[in-house]
Every structure is written in structure tokens, then in C-alpha cells.
């Protein structure tokens, strides 16, 4: 009987250890997922900012090109 009680006690102890391990790993997994979401949001924000900056620069370049082209054409018109 004693060996059966020892065996049960060992099994219960092992179950408690495994349960603690599972809780710890679950907590780490939740933390890792949260950090991934934060990094993805930060990356999306940075990409949005870069896209907006590129659009602004592109728009500025087009405006500069249009201004240069307009001033050149206006000088060549002769009114009779």
C-alpha cells in the first residue's frame, strides 16, 4: 500500500509541476503575442508615414515641374 501511496504522491507532484509549467508558458505566449501586435502596429505606422512622405515629395516635385513648365510657355506667347 505504501508504494501505491508514494506513486500517487509522485504523480500528483508531477501534475502540479506540469500545471505550473503550462501556466508559465501560456503567460509567456500571451506576452509574446502582445509584443508582436505592438511591433506590427508600429511597423504599419512607420510604413504609413513613409508612404505619406513619399506622396508629399512626389506632389511637391510635380508642382515644381508644373511651375517651371508654365513659366516657360508664358514667355513665348506674343500678342498682336
LINWOHU-V869453 format. One record per residue. RES is the residue in three letters. SS is DSSP state (helix for helix, strand for strand, loop for the rest). OMEGA is omega in degrees with one decimal (none if undefined). NEAR is the number of other ideal C-beta (glycine too) atoms within 10 Angstrom. Layout:
res->RES ss->SS omega->OMEGA near->NEAR
res->RES ss->SS omega->OMEGA near->NEAR
This chain:
res->UNK ss->loop omega->-177.7 near->5
res->UNK ss->helix omega->-179.3 near->6
res->UNK ss->helix omega->177.2 near->7
res->UNK ss->helix omega->176.9 near->8
res->UNK ss->helix omega->177.8 near->9
res->UNK ss->helix omega->-179.3 near->10
res->UNK ss->helix omega->178.4 near->10
res->UNK ss->helix omega->179.2 near->10
res->UNK ss->helix omega->177.9 near->10
res->UNK ss->helix omega->179.4 near->10
res->UNK ss->helix omega->178.0 near->10
res->UNK ss->helix omega->178.1 near->10
res->UNK ss->helix omega->-180.0 near->10
res->UNK ss->helix omega->177.8 near->10
res->UNK ss->helix omega->178.5 near->10
res->UNK ss->helix omega->178.6 near->10
res->UNK ss->helix omega->-179.9 near->10
res->UNK ss->helix omega->177.6 near->10
res->UNK ss->helix omega->178.2 near->10
res->UNK ss->helix omega->178.2 near->10
res->UNK ss->helix omega->180.0 near->10
res->UNK ss->helix omega->178.0 near->10
res->UNK ss->helix omega->179.7 near->10
res->UNK ss->helix omega->179.7 near->10
res->UNK ss->helix omega->177.9 near->10
res->UNK ss->helix omega->178.3 near->10
res->UNK ss->helix omega->178.7 near->10
res->UNK ss->helix omega->179.2 near->10
res->UNK ss->helix omega->177.9 near->10
res->UNK ss->helix omega->178.7 near->10
res->UNK ss->helix omega->-179.9 near->10
res->UNK ss->helix omega->178.2 near->10
res->UNK ss->helix omega->178.3 near->10
res->UNK ss->helix omega->179.5 near->10
res->UNK ss->helix omega->177.1 near->10
res->UNK ss->helix omega->178.2 near->10
res->UNK ss->helix omega->179.2 near->10
res->UNK ss->helix omega->180.0 near->10
res->UNK ss->helix omega->178.4 near->10
res->UNK ss->helix omega->178.3 near->10
res->UNK ss->helix omega->178.8 near->10
res->UNK ss->helix omega->179.8 near->10
res->UNK ss->helix omega->177.6 near->10
res->UNK ss->helix omega->178.4 near->10
res->UNK ss->helix omega->179.4 near->10
res->UNK ss->helix omega->179.7 near->10
res->UNK ss->helix omega->177.8 near->10
res->UNK ss->helix omega->179.5 near->10
res->UNK ss->helix omega->-180.0 near->10
res->UNK ss->helix omega->178.9 near->10
res->UNK ss->helix omega->178.4 near->10
res->UNK ss->helix omega->179.0 near->10
res->UNK ss->helix omega->179.2 near->10
res->UNK ss->helix omega->178.2 near->10
res->UNK ss->helix omega->179.4 near->10
res->UNK ss->helix omega->179.5 near->10
res->UNK ss->helix omega->179.3 near->10
res->UNK ss->helix omega->178.4 near->10
res->UNK ss->helix omega->179.1 near->10
res->UNK ss->helix omega->178.9 near->10
res->UNK ss->helix omega->179.1 near->10
res->UNK ss->helix omega->178.5 near->10
res->UNK ss->helix omega->178.6 near->10
res->UNK ss->helix omega->179.1 near->10
res->UNK ss->helix omega->179.6 near->10
res->UNK ss->helix omega->178.9 near->10
res->UNK ss->helix omega->-179.6 near->10
res->UNK ss->helix omega->-179.6 near->9
res->UNK ss->helix omega->-179.1 near->10
res->UNK ss->helix omega->-177.9 near->9
res->UNK ss->helix omega->178.7 near->9
res->UNK ss->helix omega->-179.6 near->9
res->UNK ss->helix omega->-179.0 near->8
res->UNK ss->helix omega->-178.4 near->8
res->UNK ss->helix omega->-175.3 near->6
res->UNK ss->helix omega->-176.5 near->6
res->UNK ss->loop omega->178.8 near->6
res->UNK ss->loop omega->179.6 near->4
res->UNK ss->loop omega->-177.5 near->3
res->UNK ss->loop omega->none near->2
